[in-house]
Amino acid sequence: MELHHSTQITEELHLTLPQVQAVAALLEEGASVPFIARYRKEATGSLDEVAITAIRDRCDQLQELDSRRAAILSSLEQHGHLTDELRANVMNAATLSELEDIYLPFRPKRRTRATIAREKGLEPLADWLLQQTGGDPLQAAAAFVNPEQGVVTEDEALSGARDILAEMMTEHPEARACIRQLFTDKAMFISHVVDGKETEGAKYKDYFDWSEPAAHAPSHRILAMRRGEKEDILNLSILPPEADAVQKLEALFVTGDGEDSRHVQLAVRDGYKRLLSRSMETEIRLATKERADTEAIRVFADNLKQLLMAPPLGAKNVMGLDPGFRTGCKLVCLNRQGKLLHHDTIYPHLSEAQTRLASQKVIELCKQFEIEAIAVGNGTAGRETEGFLRSLKLSSEIVIIMVNESGASIYSASEVAREEFPDLDLTVRGAVSIARRLMDPLSELVKIDPKSIGVGQYQHDVDQTALRQSLDDVVISCVNRVGVDVNQASVQLLTYISGLGPQLAKNIVSHRDACGPFESRKALKDVRRLGPKAFEQAAGFLRIQNGSNPLDASAVHPESYPIVDAMAADMGCTVNDLMKNSSLRQKIDISRYVTDSVGLPTLKDILEELAKPGRDPREQFEMVEFASGIEKPEDLRSGMKLSGIVTNVTAFGAFVDIGVHQDGLVHVSELADHFVKNPGTVVKVGQKVQVTVLDVDLERRRIALSMKSAPDGAFQSPKPSGYRADRPKDSKKMPRKPSKELQAPFYNPFVDVFKGTSQ
């Protein structure tokens, strides 16, 4: 990386120059963000993934700027425009817009009114007008009347000269910078409904006659207005007061008060209205869209991370049901490794006879396959199916769990599902997905396009390249943070491991199928095309349980094994002893093992891993109940106080599943008693909350909820996941600011649990 880029990034991100240069060098070598953050702390000064990602993205932006700079210099030189002064201006341009402003007057363009006027020889007249000497414009224009050139009268000559001036002013860098700042400060979004589209565009009713400052418009409203415009429901403009713009331009170009200055004024107004305002409106559209995209993508990424890091139920024998009324419920039985053992269809909602048959079959299958948990999709007939299962005399050890099935249908029709279950119906595949995402949400959700999981905000309207990059970063971060059992993981899960990718992931699975389970990390080197660099990147994130080396089940990187061996030798014990005996570990003086390449951060990480090898950073699975008897929107009444699970957090509030097949919205103004700017600081996806029903609009299927002053404990803590929320039995009301013991837990967002016995 160029030194001036490193310096610029250092200043922008408030980091040190060595940190930025180290990260840039590692990225150029092909290192992944998780690998750098976890295993190269000495080089980066222990920067986290957020900082490393920011450096990576800024490097990419500056490289893009340099590429455009080189292309512009090449074009200027090719067309004979390049001078030393112009080269210096291009090289000193700090932003893409500044660079384009410099290039604009020389940029090859289509024939314009100004081009035609120049072809008629009117440029000298335009230059004369701009000097504003106080002379007579008609007299000056008479010399340019030439019928053979298409200039018949003095007025035509002056009109052409004004066209040249208008274009010149539009391309003037100082004028563009001035008007750009005006648009940034004072532009207004102005939205009106297209005549005759009032009924068709009812969902955009709020924007039928709407205006607000572009500088402060929130992401969701910007994207909503743009979508309404795209669907031809709204007419949308983004402009500042025209008088302000004209005044600023006149201050730049009008220097007199004679007739010639009047023509300059006319040129200013024409140039702004016809050219510059349109150019600047295009820019601010792009700028506000980029800002809205950034916020929407951030919200989506935060929600996705919470979903992927949802607590897993773990290795259990699970029955999965994809509910349905007329078509029945698709039923599957999986073993503790997630392997499909049996599939069937039951019809518990058609008749009493069918209900009896379904009951008998479920009870028999639970005994036959030693079922420990039942996962029920939360879609159509979900609560009804859950009620049917609860009525059965199942073992009290079996829990019945409602699972968010968003995206299950996408998976069931995907190539991944077809490869895994080529002979099964789509709905059976969906039931398998529902059961597996209960056992391990991360392993199953990586098989689905993140955009289909249902936690985004206008995800189809934002920049798809930026969205994909951000979501990929989240998935990669989560997968590598948790780690992967290389002898159990699917191709899709392995794909996201640092240093691998789709082809190496397939090669690992193929090698595993052909040669049996890997007995050590070292054996990974036998995988076709998995070279030293890929092994270095991936090894620390791949786990081998019960392998030949106990460290293979931990996050200790193979490059650090000699350090652990030395620690064990110095303690006179084995590595296993170190991992099992905390008193031995406490005696280790890690400063003795510091070298030029291994510092205290890595050594501290090693000791933590020895204490809890391969620990799962996800929270422990917890169970949540919905209110019994409240199963559809028609059951709701204003004032009801219910438990719910946050399913999506947006810029305007949070959606909460209260068990009625339709999520309710807690508007940002109803999230807390105090002002909330960012809903993500109050609630997280998967968090349990107490809500009050404000209003139910059955016609539009909208449920309005509130979390204000919930008297039964609203669990509104903005703290991250990882805290217990078990209220003391004698507590009647949660404190407004819970103590550490009472802070919000992280609940599995796919789960609402009811015991198998009647309640």
Sequence and secondary structure as in RCSB ss.txt:
>XXXX:A:sequence
MELHHSTQITEELHLTLPQVQAVAALLEEGASVPFIARYRKEATGSLDEVAITAIRDRCDQLQELDSRRAAILSS
LEQHGHLTDELRANVMNAATLSELEDIYLPFRPKRRTRATIAREKGLEPLADWLLQQTGGDPLQAAAAFVNPEQG
VVTEDEALSGARDILAEMMTEHPEARACIRQLFTDKAMFISHVVDGKETEGAKYKDYFDWSEPAAHAPSHRILAM
RRGEKEDILNLSILPPEADAVQKLEALFVTGDGEDSRHVQLAVRDGYKRLLSRSMETEIRLATKERADTEAIRVF
ADNLKQLLMAPPLGAKNVMGLDPGFRTGCKLVCLNRQGKLLHHDTIYPHLSEAQTRLASQKVIELCKQFEIEAIA
VGNGTAGRETEGFLRSLKLSSEIVIIMVNESGASIYSASEVAREEFPDLDLTVRGAVSIARRLMDPLSELVKIDP
KSIGVGQYQHDVDQTALRQSLDDVVISCVNRVGVDVNQASVQLLTYISGLGPQLAKNIVSHRDACGPFESRKALK
DVRRLGPKAFEQAAGFLRIQNGSNPLDASAVHPESYPIVDAMAADMGCTVNDLMKNSSLRQKIDISRYVTDSVGL
PTLKDILEELAKPGRDPREQFEMVEFASGIEKPEDLRSGMKLSGIVTNVTAFGAFVDIGVHQDGLVHVSELADHF
VKNPGTVVKVGQKVQVTVLDVDLERRRIALSMKSAPDGAFQSPKPSGYRADRPKDSKKMPRKPSKELQAPFYNPF
VDVFKGTSQ
>XXXX:A:secstr
  HHHHHHHHHHHT  HHHHHHHHHHHHTT  HHHHHHH HHHHTS  HHHHHHHHHHHHHHHHHHHHHHHHHHH
HHHTT   HHHHHHHHH  SHHHHHHHHGGGS     HHHHHHHTT HHHHHHHHH  S  HHHHHHTT BGGGT
B SHHHHHHHHHHHHHHHHHH HHHHHHHHHHHHHH EEEEEE TT TTTTGGGGGGTEEEEETTT  HHHHHHH
HHHHHTTSEEEEEE  HHHHHHHHHHHH    SHHHHHHHHHHHHHIIIIIHHHHHHHHHHHHHHHHHHHHHHHH
HHHHHHHHT     S  EEEEE  STT EEEEEE TT  EEEEEEE TTS HHHHHHHHHHHHHHHHHTT  EEE
EESSTTHHHHHHHHHTS   TT EEEEE  TTHHHHHTSHHHHHH TTS HHHHHHHHHHHHHH HHHHHTTS G
GGSS  SSTTTS HHHHHHHHHHHHHHHHHHH EETTT  HHHHHTSTT  HHHHHHHHHHHHHH S SSGGGGG
GSTT  HHHHHHHGGGEE TT SSGGGGSS  GGGHHHHHHHHHHHTS HHHHHH HHHHHT  GGGG  SS  H
HHHHHHHHHHHSTT   S         TT  SGGG  TT EEEEEEEEEETTEEEEE SSSS EEEEGGGS SS 
 S GGGT  TT EEEEEEEEEETTTTEEEEE TT TT      S S       TT SS  SS  GGGS     TT
 EEEESS  
